[in-house]
């Protein structure tokens, strides 16, 4: 009985971790074009080894496509 409880707990933790990873991916900022960046009031910034990004007024920094 105890082994079944431990396996159930491990399965629940793995499921929760998978859902958290999917939620984090969905919450990340999508890519944006240069025109969309400036139209939204953002500023184009250059990141070393990361390409260009858009610094939006709300604090997000999506990648420029």
N, C-alpha and C positions, 0 to 999 in steps of 0.2 A: 504494500500500500504506500509506503514512504517513497519507494522508487518511482512509482507512478506520479506522485505529487511533485517530486523533483523534476521529472521530465516535463510535466505540464508547466511548471514554473519556467523552465528553460525555453520551452516553446513560446510561451507568452512574452518573455523578454525579447526573444529573437523577432517575433512579430512586431512588437512595439518599436524595436530598433529599425526595422524595415519601413514602417510607416513614418517614422521620424525622418529617415533619409529621403523618402519620397516627398514629404512636406517641405523639407529644406530645399530640395531641387525646384519645386513649384514656386517657392517664395523668392528665389533668386531673381535678380533683375534681368530682363530680356535684353537682347542687343538692340541698338538704336542707331539710326543714321545720323550723319552730321547735320543735315537739315532739320531733322526732328529734334535734335539736341538744342540747337539755337532757337528753334521755334518754342521750345518748352522753357526757355530762359536759362538753359544750361551753359556750361563753359567747357570747351574741349581741353582735356589735359593729356599729357603724354606720360605713360608709366614705363619706367625702365624694364626692358625685357617683357613687357606686357602689352605693348601697342597703345593705341589711343583709347581714351575713355571719355565719358561725358559726366561732368560733375553737376548734377541737378540740384535745384534749390532745396529739395526735401532730404538731401544728404546721400542719396544713392549714386552709384558710379557704374552704370552699365557700359559694356564694351561697345565701341563704335564698329559698325559693319561697313 
